[in-house]
Amino acid sequence: MGHLLRLTDTSFELQALECDRPVLVEFWASWCPPCKMMEPTLAELAVEYEGRLKVCKINTDQNPHTTMHYKVQGVPTFIVFQAGELSERRVGAQSKGQLVSMLNKVLDRER
């Protein structure tokens, strides 16, 4: 069963950049209402895309190095990494359809 992986500054490189499949990372904060609203959608995506991509979250307040490195200025920010490179980026709450569209675009490139 797919699950959301919680990343840290320490685990980010191994889990997101060195992964053998695309990785969706939500940069979020505990004080952010739109971030909390996105949690069920991300959990659904983790299950629906299991085996094809990894779905992760990283708390911006607790992981400032990664947050600054990717110039995250607003939360939630969604970044898809492919082969260690930033592939897609969206800022602000997204509908499930918007995220599915972005993820399918990325997966189409994989073929």
C-alpha positions in Angstrom: 0.0 0.0 0.0 1.4 3.4 -1.0 2.2 5.9 1.7 3.5 9.4 2.1 7.2 9.5 2.9 8.3 12.3 5.2 11.6 13.7 4.1 14.3 15.7 6.0 17.3 17.7 4.9 19.3 14.6 5.7 17.2 12.1 3.8 16.2 14.3 0.8 19.1 13.5 -1.5 18.8 9.7 -1.1 14.9 9.6 -1.2 14.1 12.3 -3.8 17.2 12.8 -6.0 18.6 9.3 -6.2 15.3 7.6 -6.7 14.9 5.4 -9.8 11.4 6.8 -10.5 9.9 10.3 -10.4 9.3 11.8 -7.0 6.5 14.3 -6.1 7.6 16.4 -3.1 5.2 18.7 -1.2 7.0 21.5 0.6 4.6 22.2 3.5 4.3 23.8 6.9 2.2 22.8 10.0 0.7 26.3 10.2 -0.5 26.3 6.6 -4.3 25.5 6.2 -4.0 24.7 2.4 -1.2 22.2 3.2 -3.5 20.4 5.7 -6.2 20.3 3.0 -3.8 18.6 0.6 -2.9 15.7 2.9 -5.8 13.4 1.8 -5.1 14.1 -1.8 -1.5 13.3 -1.5 -2.3 10.1 0.4 -4.7 9.1 -2.5 -2.0 9.8 -5.1 0.6 7.7 -3.1 -1.7 4.7 -3.4 -2.8 5.4 -7.0 0.7 5.9 -8.3 2.4 3.2 -6.2 5.2 1.6 -8.1 5.3 4.4 -10.7 6.3 7.3 -8.6 7.1 8.2 -5.0 5.0 10.8 -3.1 6.8 12.7 -0.3 6.5 15.7 2.0 9.1 17.9 3.6 8.3 20.4 6.4 9.8 23.7 5.4 10.2 25.0 9.0 12.1 21.9 10.1 14.2 21.6 7.0 15.5 25.0 6.0 18.5 23.8 3.9 16.4 22.0 1.3 13.7 24.7 1.4 16.3 27.4 0.6 18.1 25.3 -2.0 14.9 25.0 -4.0 13.9 28.6 -3.4 10.6 27.7 -1.8 8.9 30.9 -0.9 5.3 29.8 -0.5 3.6 26.7 0.8 2.4 24.4 -0.4 4.9 24.0 -3.2 4.9 20.9 -5.3 8.0 19.8 -7.1 8.5 16.7 -9.2 12.0 15.4 -9.5 13.1 13.1 -12.3 16.5 11.5 -12.3 17.6 14.0 -9.7 16.5 17.1 -11.6 13.6 19.4 -11.0 11.0 18.5 -13.7 7.8 20.3 -12.7 6.9 22.9 -10.1 3.6 24.3 -8.8 2.9 26.7 -6.0 -0.3 26.9 -4.0 -3.0 24.4 -3.3 -3.8 22.2 -6.3 -6.8 20.2 -7.1 -6.3 16.4 -7.5 -6.9 16.9 -11.2 -4.2 19.5 -11.5 -1.7 17.2 -9.7 -2.8 14.2 -11.8 -2.3 16.2 -14.9 1.2 17.2 -13.8 2.2 13.7 -12.8 0.9 12.1 -16.0 2.9 14.6 -18.0 6.0 13.6 -16.1 5.3 9.9 -16.5 4.7 10.3 -20.2 8.2 11.6 -20.5 9.5 8.4 -18.8 8.2 6.2 -21.6 
